[in-house]
């Protein structure tokens, strides 16, 4: 039986992974009390996801996704949002 990655192809797997990351970012931003900060990071995330949506180089896509995960960890740590809440496995 073929794995999901084999059925979808690498590009689709990266798309699914990127979408999961984007959703996790949005869920995290909903936890911000300050509306201006929330809007700033929402616009930042949306802009960067839009800029890279046509990227086809698999290695580059993986680098961008890893950078996004690191940025999310940094954001949670900076604003004290990395508490007991279970982090999703992207």
C-alpha positions as CSV (number, residue, x, y, z in Angstrom):
1,X,0.0,0.0,0.0
2,X,1.4,3.4,-1.0
3,X,2.1,6.0,1.7
4,X,0.2,9.3,1.7
5,X,3.4,11.0,0.6
6,X,3.6,8.7,-2.4
7,X,0.0,9.2,-3.3
8,X,0.0,12.9,-3.1
9,X,3.5,13.6,-4.4
10,X,6.1,15.7,-2.6
11,X,4.7,19.0,-3.7
12,X,1.3,18.2,-2.2
13,X,2.9,17.0,1.0
14,X,4.7,20.3,1.3
15,X,1.4,22.1,0.6
16,X,-0.3,20.1,3.4
17,X,2.5,20.8,5.8
18,X,2.5,24.5,5.0
19,X,-1.2,24.7,5.5
20,X,-0.9,23.0,8.9
21,X,1.8,25.5,9.9
22,X,-0.3,28.4,8.7
23,X,-3.3,27.2,10.7
24,X,-1.2,26.7,13.8
25,X,0.1,30.3,13.4
26,X,-3.4,31.6,13.1
27,X,-4.5,29.6,16.2
28,X,-1.5,31.1,18.1
29,X,-2.3,34.6,17.0
30,X,-5.9,34.3,18.3
31,X,-4.3,34.0,21.8
32,X,-2.8,37.5,21.7
33,X,-4.6,40.0,23.8
34,X,-3.2,43.1,22.0
35,X,-5.1,43.5,18.7
36,X,-2.4,45.6,17.0
37,X,0.2,42.9,17.7
38,X,-2.1,40.2,16.5
39,X,-2.9,42.1,13.3
40,X,0.8,42.8,12.7
41,X,1.8,39.1,12.9
42,X,-1.2,38.0,10.9
43,X,-0.3,40.3,8.1
44,X,3.4,39.3,8.3
45,X,2.5,35.6,8.1
46,X,0.0,36.0,5.3
47,X,2.4,38.1,3.3
48,X,5.2,35.5,3.6
49,X,2.9,32.6,2.8
50,X,1.6,34.4,-0.3
51,X,5.2,35.3,-1.4
52,X,6.2,31.6,-1.4
53,X,3.1,29.9,-2.6
54,X,4.5,29.3,-6.1
55,X,7.9,28.0,-4.9
56,X,8.6,24.6,-6.6
57,X,12.1,23.8,-5.4
58,X,11.4,21.0,-2.8
59,X,14.6,21.8,-0.8
60,X,13.7,25.5,-0.7
61,X,10.1,24.8,0.3
62,X,11.3,22.6,3.2
63,X,13.7,25.4,4.3
64,X,10.9,27.9,4.3
65,X,8.6,25.6,6.3
66,X,11.4,25.0,8.9
67,X,12.0,28.7,9.1
68,X,8.3,29.2,9.8
69,X,8.3,26.6,12.5
70,X,11.3,28.3,14.1
71,X,9.6,31.7,13.9
72,X,6.5,30.3,15.5
73,X,8.5,28.8,18.4
74,X,10.2,32.1,18.8
75,X,6.9,34.0,18.8
76,X,5.4,31.7,21.4
77,X,8.5,32.0,23.6
78,X,8.6,35.8,23.2
79,X,5.0,36.3,24.3
80,X,4.8,33.5,26.8
81,X,2.5,31.4,24.8
82,X,4.5,28.2,24.9
83,X,2.8,27.0,28.1
84,X,1.1,23.6,28.7
85,X,-1.0,23.8,25.5
86,X,-0.2,20.8,23.3
87,X,1.7,21.8,20.2
88,X,0.5,20.2,17.0
89,X,3.0,18.0,15.1
90,X,3.2,19.8,11.8
